[in-house]
């Protein structure tokens, strides 16, 4: 079995390799191909992975031979013959992220990577690349399953589905992490063999914009008991982020990214007080790791380059500890239970294993708003959320098996949730039009509409300023919009 990882020079790629090499889900992968457009970063991660593989073998943690490792900058070569393609590309790199964040902050808006103006700017330069990847996969690996973690994941998945259909699925580790942590509080395990028959999950939303509305055990919804219990809510990071009274009023637990929608000004102020955006932190922190690894790649004389795996782990620990730091008080650290979700690498491997082995798994995935085999163009009963378009990508509970991914029914979606979802995806679809229309005049108009109508902007004047600023400071956006 061949797994191709696009964005193979990305910092978190060794996590995927470790999960695959140790057979964490029982899946045997014979070959892993790392593909990236930046040769230096690719070589650095290749070295980390090689050292990681040697360590795992020495510790006896591998299941059979290590996967054959190949690194290449050629997309077609990497994808050809793949059984699974894992796309985790970052168009523009961490440096592009800093521009996304600073342009928004300079205009008095929230500067965050995947939500708000920054998320739309990220999408605007990423969507053309994601579509080119999809067309390449369709041509040289038409039977491959594509798993995308490329942000902003919802609209990127939606765009790739226009080429690859149901064989592309978006993933995120935050929804299932929330479900697992809540289930443990009531003494249950949603991954247990009998969980499919006993435990029901009502989760709905978009990527980074969703809600856990119910968790039933043997037909009894246990979420109301959790919401009524201060000691239980104290152990749930999402409840601490937005407040116990609010989750009770909403009768749901939010995805952690809803913090940015509910406390927008506070988040912006904390980012400004820190003096450094998340993107700027990563440029400096991870950039230092990559630079030192590249400088010592010949003699391996420096400590970090002599032991690239140890340096990578130290950098990863610092990265994870500071995740969403603006949502916490300055002296508050992330708790161990806040990150006990398994990680995106575990989600990807579980998805692959279910499809390859036929073993049924329940997961929360980014998929189309349609039941399999339904005539969704006109038949509202064929849609998971009838009020939204059939081709719109939602984040939903799904059953995955050898026949593919099967979205499951959810409860009725109240207007406040439905309205926010529709406004968010409406703005993103304008950005998709801008990225694909091929006419700079129409592209500028669509981008202006997308930025102006986003729920974290809602200003025609600011929308125009955002378009102009991103076009001037992001070369790829400027070319797309004819600047």
Secondary structure, 3 states (H helix, E strand, C coil): CEEEEECCCCCCHHHHHHHHHCCCCCCCCCEEEEECCCHHHHHHHHHHHHHHHHHHHHCCCCCCCCCEEEEECCHHHHHCCCCEEEECCCCCHHHHHHHHHHHHHHCCCCCCCCCHHHHHHHHHHHHHHHHHHHHHHHHHCCCCEEEECCCCHHHHHHHHHHHHHHHEEECCCHHHHHHHHHHHHCCCCCCCCCHHHHEEEEEEEECCEEEEEEEEECCEECHHHHHCCHHHHCCCHHHHHHCHHHHHHHCCEECHHHHHHHCHHHHHHHHHHHCCCHHHHHHHHHHHHHHHHHHCCCCCCCHHHHCHHHHHHHHHHHHHHCCCHHHCCCCCCCCHHHHCCCHHHHHHHHHHHHHHHCCCEEEEEEEECCCCCCCCCCCHHHCCCCCCCCCCEEEEEEEEECCEEEECCCCCCCHHHHHHHHHHHHHHHHHHHHHHCCCHHHHHHHHHHHHHHCCCCCCHHHHHHHHHHHHHHCHHHHHHHCC
